[in-house]
């Protein structure tokens, strides 16, 4: 019953599941509730940014309440995205990577060693290439409203310091649910296995996986530094977050409502980038106290790049050569 649902929400709010994550309209009884599903926990700047989106939206209109769910309380990235397609959930903010299972074109962001720095990432995503990728979602019953930041991914593991390709030999690594990352780590000699975020900590703790790769804030705030001793500054790929809205639910909204949501998602992007970059720095400092940090030399970096060239070639076919070329050109134009 409704009552039971309310109680569940309250219980969730009490255990941190939404205390700061419920942003009410001034007219909460009449307002429609938009639920946001996140895979990461409520310590991550993604959560803070989703709450900020809710605040911006409720300032613009009384039509919506916003509830932010973290740590896969609703679902992992891929399942949450499928719920959006079916009109069963309003919003999720996944990494682009699992989306390649729905749209092969989205694998373009998984090509390693392409985006060199934050400035290039912003320019590519904010320019025509980013727009083109967002527009493409519509055919899949998804509305792509903004690019948010996840960041450059770095490797952790519990077996040995990784400074060279040889050090990767046989390491069992969790990857996101994308064939490209699987093939990349395979080509580098590791033993990759895909899973959604919710299983990673336990996997590392129980030793079913030796390591994983994620941006510094996630390594710090998900506590991976407690279960892995070694950190390598690989910066191997920049995978963005994409702010997704369910198209079936979107189509039921009027234009003013759509505009308020789209503007809020877009405006929150600035807050999100700023916070994420601050936390990226403080997280790296934090985890360096607890983990042994290895830098990758330029020479070794080149060996990594060479080793994954065949993977890039193979996957360019499934992603679409045009998209890959557009992406490479957009990145080059930033240099
Ligand atoms: O909400 C986003 C997370 O679920 C996820 O995308 C984070 O980068 C991530 C990962 O490694 O799963």
Boltz pocket constraint, residues with backbone or C-beta under 6 A from the ligand:
constraints:
  - pocket:
      binder: B
      contacts: [[A, 37], [A, 38], [A, 39], [A, 40], [A, 46], [A, 76], [A, 77], [A, 93], [A, 94], [A, 95], [A, 150], [A, 176], [A, 195], [A, 196], [A, 197], [A, 213], [A, 214]]
      max_distance: 6.0
